[in-house]
Amino acid sequence: MELYREFESLPSTLCDDCLVSLRNNAPTNGISFEDFDKFTNDIKLLKRTFVLARNQKDLQEDWTSYISKVINKKNVLMV
């Protein structure tokens, strides 16, 4: 029920504002406005995505923990 209340409280322009912000920053991230427009032409962001992202717990790992999960005997043998 709490997520529903948060969903309802989000501004109706949130999704559009997000796309505008991403587009404005596209060249800084090596993406032309033309490419951004092409790839987001028919995109529709959902307010539910924002609610879920805000309520997802952040996971932080130190480098050693991350590497031990990524590089192990099974992964090394595959290469």
KOLGU-4560 file (N, C-alpha, C; in nm, 3 decimals, padded with zeros to 5 digits):
<recs>
<n_xx: 00.082 n_yy: -00.119 n_zz: 00.000 ca_xx: 00.000 ca_yy: 00.000 ca_zz: 00.000 c_xx: 00.087 c_yy: 00.126 c_zz: 00.000 mol: A seq: 1 type: MET>
<n_xx: 00.201 n_yy: 00.119 n_zz: 00.069 ca_xx: 00.290 ca_yy: 00.234 ca_zz: 00.075 c_xx: 00.347 c_yy: 00.267 c_zz: -00.063 mol: A seq: 2 type: GLU>
<n_xx: 00.381 n_yy: 00.163 n_zz: -00.140 ca_xx: 00.431 ca_yy: 00.186 ca_zz: -00.276 c_xx: 00.324 c_yy: 00.251 c_zz: -00.363 mol: A seq: 3 type: LEU>
<n_xx: 00.200 n_yy: 00.213 n_zz: -00.343 ca_xx: 00.091 ca_yy: 00.271 ca_zz: -00.421 c_xx: 00.079 c_yy: 00.420 c_zz: -00.391 mol: A seq: 4 type: TYR>
<n_xx: 00.088 n_yy: 00.456 n_zz: -00.264 ca_xx: 00.081 ca_yy: 00.598 ca_zz: -00.226 c_xx: 00.196 c_yy: 00.676 c_zz: -00.287 mol: A seq: 5 type: ARG>
<n_xx: 00.315 n_yy: 00.617 n_zz: -00.284 ca_xx: 00.430 ca_yy: 00.685 ca_zz: -00.344 c_xx: 00.410 c_yy: 00.700 c_zz: -00.495 mol: A seq: 6 type: GLU>
<n_xx: 00.356 n_yy: 00.598 n_zz: -00.558 ca_xx: 00.328 ca_yy: 00.603 ca_zz: -00.701 c_xx: 00.232 c_yy: 00.717 c_zz: -00.732 mol: A seq: 7 type: PHE>
<n_xx: 00.127 n_yy: 00.729 n_zz: -00.656 ca_xx: 00.027 ca_yy: 00.832 ca_zz: -00.679 c_xx: 00.081 c_yy: 00.973 c_zz: -00.654 mol: A seq: 8 type: GLU>
<n_xx: 00.181 n_yy: 00.984 n_zz: -00.568 ca_xx: 00.234 ca_yy: 01.116 ca_zz: -00.534 c_xx: 00.337 c_yy: 01.167 c_zz: -00.635 mol: A seq: 9 type: SER>
<n_xx: 00.381 n_yy: 01.082 n_zz: -00.727 ca_xx: 00.480 ca_yy: 01.126 ca_zz: -00.825 c_xx: 00.416 c_yy: 01.223 c_zz: -00.924 mol: A seq: 10 type: LEU>
<n_xx: 00.492 n_yy: 01.326 n_zz: -00.964 ca_xx: 00.437 ca_yy: 01.421 ca_zz: -01.062 c_xx: 00.411 c_yy: 01.352 c_zz: -01.196 mol: A seq: 11 type: PRO>
<n_xx: 00.308 n_yy: 01.395 n_zz: -01.264 ca_xx: 00.272 ca_yy: 01.333 ca_zz: -01.391 c_xx: 00.378 c_yy: 01.356 c_zz: -01.499 mol: A seq: 12 type: SER>
<n_xx: 00.462 n_yy: 01.457 n_zz: -01.482 ca_xx: 00.565 ca_yy: 01.488 ca_zz: -01.582 c_xx: 00.698 c_yy: 01.420 c_zz: -01.553 mol: A seq: 13 type: THR>
<n_xx: 00.704 n_yy: 01.337 n_zz: -01.450 ca_xx: 00.830 ca_yy: 01.276 ca_zz: -01.409 c_xx: 00.898 c_yy: 01.201 c_zz: -01.523 mol: A seq: 14 type: LEU>
<n_xx: 00.825 n_yy: 01.117 n_zz: -01.594 ca_xx: 00.884 ca_yy: 01.036 ca_zz: -01.700 c_xx: 00.936 c_yy: 01.123 c_zz: -01.814 mol: A seq: 15 type: CYS>
<n_xx: 00.857 n_yy: 01.220 n_zz: -01.855 ca_xx: 00.900 ca_yy: 01.311 ca_zz: -01.961 c_xx: 01.021 c_yy: 01.393 c_zz: -01.917 mol: A seq: 16 type: ASP>
<n_xx: 01.019 n_yy: 01.440 n_zz: -01.793 ca_xx: 01.132 ca_yy: 01.518 ca_zz: -01.741 c_xx: 01.259 c_yy: 01.435 c_zz: -01.739 mol: A seq: 17 type: ASP>
<n_xx: 01.246 n_yy: 01.307 n_zz: -01.707 ca_xx: 01.362 ca_yy: 01.217 ca_zz: -01.704 c_xx: 01.421 c_yy: 01.203 c_zz: -01.844 mol: A seq: 18 type: CYS>
<n_xx: 01.336 n_yy: 01.182 n_zz: -01.943 ca_xx: 01.385 ca_yy: 01.169 ca_zz: -02.081 c_xx: 01.452 c_yy: 01.298 c_zz: -02.129 mol: A seq: 19 type: LEU>
<n_xx: 01.395 n_yy: 01.412 n_zz: -02.093 ca_xx: 01.455 ca_yy: 01.541 ca_zz: -02.131 c_xx: 01.593 c_yy: 01.555 c_zz: -02.069 mol: A seq: 20 type: VAL>
<n_xx: 01.604 n_yy: 01.519 n_zz: -01.942 ca_xx: 01.733 ca_yy: 01.526 ca_zz: -01.873 c_xx: 01.835 c_yy: 01.432 c_zz: -01.937 mol: A seq: 21 type: SER>
<n_xx: 01.792 n_yy: 01.310 n_zz: -01.967 ca_xx: 01.883 ca_yy: 01.215 ca_zz: -02.032 c_xx: 01.928 c_yy: 01.266 c_zz: -02.169 mol: A seq: 22 type: LEU>
<n_xx: 01.834 n_yy: 01.323 n_zz: -02.244 ca_xx: 01.867 ca_yy: 01.376 ca_zz: -02.376 c_xx: 01.966 c_yy: 01.491 c_zz: -02.366 mol: A seq: 23 type: ARG>
<n_xx: 01.944 n_yy: 01.580 n_zz: -02.270 ca_xx: 02.035 ca_yy: 01.694 ca_zz: -02.253 c_xx: 02.177 c_yy: 01.649 c_zz: -02.219 mol: A seq: 24 type: ASN>
<n_xx: 02.189 n_yy: 01.536 n_zz: -02.150 ca_xx: 02.321 ca_yy: 01.485 ca_zz: -02.111 c_xx: 02.380 c_yy: 01.386 c_zz: -02.210 mol: A seq: 25 type: ASN>
<n_xx: 02.306 n_yy: 01.353 n_zz: -02.314 ca_xx: 02.353 ca_yy: 01.252 ca_zz: -02.410 c_xx: 02.490 c_yy: 01.284 c_zz: -02.469 mol: A seq: 26 type: ALA>
<n_xx: 02.513 n_yy: 01.406 n_zz: -02.520 ca_xx: 02.645 ca_yy: 01.435 ca_zz: -02.580 c_xx: 02.760 c_yy: 01.419 c_zz: -02.480 mol: A seq: 27 type: PRO>
<n_xx: 02.735 n_yy: 01.451 n_zz: -02.354 ca_xx: 02.837 ca_yy: 01.434 ca_zz: -02.250 c_xx: 02.876 c_yy: 01.288 c_zz: -02.235 mol: A seq: 28 type: THR>
<n_xx: 02.781 n_yy: 01.200 n_zz: -02.266 ca_xx: 02.805 ca_yy: 01.056 ca_zz: -02.255 c_xx: 02.837 c_yy: 00.991 c_zz: -02.389 mol: A seq: 29 type: ASN>
<n_xx: 02.871 n_yy: 01.073 n_zz: -02.488 ca_xx: 02.914 ca_yy: 01.021 ca_zz: -02.617 c_xx: 02.800 c_yy: 00.978 c_zz: -02.709 mol: A seq: 30 type: GLY>
<n_xx: 02.680 n_yy: 01.028 n_zz: -02.685 ca_xx: 02.565 ca_yy: 00.991 ca_zz: -02.767 c_xx: 02.510 c_yy: 01.118 c_zz: -02.832 mol: A seq: 31 type: ILE>
<n_xx: 02.497 n_yy: 01.115 n_zz: -02.964 ca_xx: 02.444 ca_yy: 01.233 ca_zz: -03.033 c_xx: 02.295 c_yy: 01.247 c_zz: -03.005 mol: A seq: 32 type: SER>
<n_xx: 02.245 n_yy: 01.370 n_zz: -03.019 ca_xx: 02.101 ca_yy: 01.392 ca_zz: -03.004 c_xx: 02.025 c_yy: 01.308 c_zz: -03.105 mol: A seq: 33 type: PHE>
<n_xx: 02.080 n_yy: 01.298 n_zz: -03.225 ca_xx: 02.014 ca_yy: 01.221 ca_zz: -03.332 c_xx: 01.998 c_yy: 01.075 c_zz: -03.291 mol: A seq: 34 type: GLU>
<n_xx: 02.107 n_yy: 01.015 n_zz: -03.239 ca_xx: 02.099 ca_yy: 00.875 ca_zz: -03.195 c_xx: 02.004 c_yy: 00.860 c_zz: -03.076 mol: A seq: 35 type: ASP>
<n_xx: 02.013 n_yy: 00.952 n_zz: -02.982 ca_xx: 01.924 ca_yy: 00.945 ca_zz: -02.866 c_xx: 01.779 c_yy: 00.947 c_zz: -02.910 mol: A seq: 36 type: PHE>
<n_xx: 01.747 n_yy: 01.040 n_zz: -02.999 ca_xx: 01.609 ca_yy: 01.052 ca_zz: -03.049 c_xx: 01.566 c_yy: 00.926 c_zz: -03.123 mol: A seq: 37 type: ASP>
<n_xx: 01.658 n_yy: 00.868 n_zz: -03.199 ca_xx: 01.625 ca_yy: 00.748 ca_zz: -03.275 c_xx: 01.594 c_yy: 00.631 c_zz: -03.180 mol: A seq: 38 type: LYS>
<n_xx: 01.675 n_yy: 00.615 n_zz: -03.077 ca_xx: 01.659 ca_yy: 00.500 ca_zz: -02.989 c_xx: 01.549 c_yy: 00.519 c_zz: -02.884 mol: A seq: 39 type: PHE>
<n_xx: 01.506 n_yy: 00.642 n_zz: -02.862 ca_xx: 01.401 ca_yy: 00.666 ca_zz: -02.762 c_xx: 01.272 c_yy: 00.715 c_zz: -02.827 mol: A seq: 40 type: THR>
<n_xx: 01.263 n_yy: 00.702 n_zz: -02.956 ca_xx: 01.148 ca_yy: 00.754 ca_zz: -03.031 c_xx: 01.014 c_yy: 00.707 c_zz: -02.975 mol: A seq: 41 type: ASN>
<n_xx: 00.999 n_yy: 00.580 n_zz: -02.953 ca_xx: 00.870 ca_yy: 00.524 ca_zz: -02.909 c_xx: 00.874 c_yy: 00.475 c_zz: -02.764 mol: A seq: 42 type: ASP>
<n_xx: 00.970 n_yy: 00.525 n_zz: -02.689 ca_xx: 00.984 ca_yy: 00.477 ca_zz: -02.551 c_xx: 00.883 c_yy: 00.545 c_zz: -02.460 mol: A seq: 43 type: ILE>
<n_xx: 00.836 n_yy: 00.467 n_zz: -02.364 ca_xx: 00.746 ca_yy: 00.523 ca_zz: -02.264 c_xx: 00.793 c_yy: 00.472 c_zz: -02.128 mol: A seq: 44 type: LYS>
<n_xx: 00.843 n_yy: 00.564 n_zz: -02.047 ca_xx: 00.887 ca_yy: 00.527 ca_zz: -01.914 c_xx: 00.765 c_yy: 00.512 c_zz: -01.824 mol: A seq: 45 type: LEU>
<n_xx: 00.772 n_yy: 00.420 n_zz: -01.731 ca_xx: 00.661 ca_yy: 00.396 ca_zz: -01.641 c_xx: 00.692 c_yy: 00.453 c_zz: -01.503 mol: A seq: 46 type: LEU>
<n_xx: 00.595 n_yy: 00.520 n_zz: -01.444 ca_xx: 00.616 ca_yy: 00.575 ca_zz: -01.310 c_xx: 00.647 c_yy: 00.464 c_zz: -01.210 mol: A seq: 47 type: LYS>
<n_xx: 00.593 n_yy: 00.347 n_zz: -01.234 ca_xx: 00.617 ca_yy: 00.233 ca_zz: -01.144 c_xx: 00.767 c_yy: 00.201 c_zz: -01.136 mol: A seq: 48 type: ARG>
<n_xx: 00.838 n_yy: 00.218 n_zz: -01.247 ca_xx: 00.982 ca_yy: 00.193 ca_zz: -01.249 c_xx: 01.055 c_yy: 00.284 c_zz: -01.151 mol: A seq: 49 type: THR>
<n_xx: 01.013 n_yy: 00.410 n_zz: -01.146 ca_xx: 01.076 ca_yy: 00.505 ca_zz: -01.054 c_xx: 01.050 c_yy: 00.467 c_zz: -00.909 mol: A seq: 50 type: PHE>
<n_xx: 00.927 n_yy: 00.426 n_zz: -00.880 ca_xx: 00.892 ca_yy: 00.387 ca_zz: -00.744 c_xx: 00.975 c_yy: 00.267 c_zz: -00.702 mol: A seq: 51 type: VAL>
<n_xx: 00.982 n_yy: 00.166 n_zz: -00.787 ca_xx: 01.058 ca_yy: 00.046 ca_zz: -00.754 c_xx: 01.206 c_yy: 00.075 c_zz: -00.739 mol: A seq: 52 type: LEU>
<n_xx: 01.260 n_yy: 00.161 n_zz: -00.825 ca_xx: 01.401 ca_yy: 00.196 ca_zz: -00.816 c_xx: 01.432 c_yy: 00.270 c_zz: -00.687 mol: A seq: 53 type: ALA>
<n_xx: 01.343 n_yy: 00.356 n_zz: -00.646 ca_xx: 01.364 ca_yy: 00.432 ca_zz: -00.522 c_xx: 01.358 c_yy: 00.342 c_zz: -00.399 mol: A seq: 54 type: ARG>
<n_xx: 01.284 n_yy: 00.233 n_zz: -00.408 ca_xx: 01.266 ca_yy: 00.145 ca_zz: -00.293 c_xx: 01.358 c_yy: 00.023 c_zz: -00.295 mol: A seq: 55 type: ASN>
<n_xx: 01.440 n_yy: 00.012 n_zz: -00.397 ca_xx: 01.533 ca_yy: -00.099 ca_zz: -00.405 c_xx: 01.655 c_yy: -00.068 c_zz: -00.318 mol: A seq: 56 type: GLN>
<n_xx: 01.694 n_yy: -00.163 n_zz: -00.240 ca_xx: 01.809 ca_yy: -00.143 ca_zz: -00.152 c_xx: 01.936 c_yy: -00.137 c_zz: -00.237 mol: A seq: 57 type: LYS>
<n_xx: 02.022 n_yy: -00.045 n_zz: -00.200 ca_xx: 02.151 ca_yy: -00.036 ca_zz: -00.267 c_xx: 02.242 c_yy: -00.147 c_zz: -00.218 mol: A seq: 58 type: ASP>
<n_xx: 02.312 n_yy: -00.206 n_zz: -00.310 ca_xx: 02.408 ca_yy: -00.310 ca_zz: -00.276 c_xx: 02.547 c_yy: -00.256 c_zz: -00.301 mol: A seq: 59 type: LEU>
<n_xx: 02.626 n_yy: -00.256 n_zz: -00.199 ca_xx: 02.764 ca_yy: -00.210 ca_zz: -00.215 c_xx: 02.857 c_yy: -00.321 c_zz: -00.170 mol: A seq: 60 type: GLN>
<n_xx: 02.952 n_yy: -00.350 n_zz: -00.257 ca_xx: 03.050 ca_yy: -00.453 ca_zz: -00.227 c_xx: 03.188 c_yy: -00.393 c_zz: -00.240 mol: A seq: 61 type: GLU>
<n_xx: 03.279 n_yy: -00.444 n_zz: -00.164 ca_xx: 03.417 ca_yy: -00.401 ca_zz: -00.183 c_xx: 03.476 c_yy: -00.479 c_zz: -00.301 mol: A seq: 62 type: ASP>
<n_xx: 03.586 n_yy: -00.430 n_zz: -00.351 ca_xx: 03.649 ca_yy: -00.486 ca_zz: -00.470 c_xx: 03.679 c_yy: -00.635 c_zz: -00.455 mol: A seq: 63 type: TRP>
<n_xx: 03.729 n_yy: -00.675 n_zz: -00.342 ca_xx: 03.766 ca_yy: -00.815 ca_zz: -00.319 c_xx: 03.645 c_yy: -00.907 c_zz: -00.328 mol: A seq: 64 type: THR>
<n_xx: 03.535 n_yy: -00.867 n_zz: -00.269 ca_xx: 03.413 ca_yy: -00.949 ca_zz: -00.275 c_xx: 03.361 c_yy: -00.961 c_zz: -00.417 mol: A seq: 65 type: SER>
<n_xx: 03.362 n_yy: -00.849 n_zz: -00.488 ca_xx: 03.313 ca_yy: -00.849 ca_zz: -00.626 c_xx: 03.399 c_yy: -00.939 c_zz: -00.714 mol: A seq: 66 type: TYR>
<n_xx: 03.530 n_yy: -00.924 n_zz: -00.707 ca_xx: 03.621 ca_yy: -01.003 ca_zz: -00.790 c_xx: 03.609 c_yy: -01.151 c_zz: -00.757 mol: A seq: 67 type: ILE>
<n_xx: 03.593 n_yy: -01.185 n_zz: -00.631 ca_xx: 03.582 ca_yy: -01.327 ca_zz: -00.595 c_xx: 03.456 c_yy: -01.390 c_zz: -00.653 mol: A seq: 68 type: SER>
<n_xx: 03.352 n_yy: -01.311 n_zz: -00.678 ca_xx: 03.230 ca_yy: -01.363 ca_zz: -00.741 c_xx: 03.246 c_yy: -01.373 c_zz: -00.893 mol: A seq: 69 type: LYS>
<n_xx: 03.320 n_yy: -01.280 n_zz: -00.950 ca_xx: 03.333 ca_yy: -01.274 ca_zz: -01.096 c_xx: 03.439 c_yy: -01.369 c_zz: -01.147 mol: A seq: 70 type: VAL>
<n_xx: 03.550 n_yy: -01.374 n_zz: -01.077 ca_xx: 03.662 ca_yy: -01.460 ca_zz: -01.121 c_xx: 03.670 c_yy: -01.579 c_zz: -01.025 mol: A seq: 71 type: ILE>
<n_xx: 03.639 n_yy: -01.693 n_zz: -01.078 ca_xx: 03.652 ca_yy: -01.816 ca_zz: -01.001 c_xx: 03.700 c_yy: -01.927 c_zz: -01.095 mol: A seq: 72 type: ASN>
<n_xx: 03.722 n_yy: -02.043 n_zz: -01.044 ca_xx: 03.776 ca_yy: -02.152 ca_zz: -01.126 c_xx: 03.687 c_yy: -02.182 c_zz: -01.247 mol: A seq: 73 type: LYS>
<n_xx: 03.558 n_yy: -02.184 n_zz: -01.227 ca_xx: 03.466 ca_yy: -02.215 ca_zz: -01.337 c_xx: 03.478 c_yy: -02.111 c_zz: -01.448 mol: A seq: 74 type: LYS>
<n_xx: 03.479 n_yy: -01.982 n_zz: -01.414 ca_xx: 03.489 ca_yy: -01.876 ca_zz: -01.514 c_xx: 03.626 c_yy: -01.875 c_zz: -01.582 mol: A seq: 75 type: ASN>
<n_xx: 03.730 n_yy: -01.903 n_zz: -01.508 ca_xx: 03.865 ca_yy: -01.904 ca_zz: -01.567 c_xx: 03.878 c_yy: -02.020 c_zz: -01.665 mol: A seq: 76 type: VAL>
<n_xx: 03.821 n_yy: -02.135 n_zz: -01.633 ca_xx: 03.829 ca_yy: -02.249 ca_zz: -01.720 c_xx: 03.751 c_yy: -02.229 c_zz: -01.849 mol: A seq: 77 type: LEU>
<n_xx: 03.648 n_yy: -02.144 n_zz: -01.846 ca_xx: 03.568 ca_yy: -02.118 ca_zz: -01.963 c_xx: 03.644 c_yy: -02.036 c_zz: -02.067 mol: A seq: 78 type: MET>
<n_xx: 03.741 n_yy: -01.959 n_zz: -02.024 ca_xx: 03.816 ca_yy: -01.872 ca_zz: -02.114 c_xx: 03.920 c_yy: -01.949 c_zz: -02.181 mol: A seq: 79 type: VAL>
</recs>
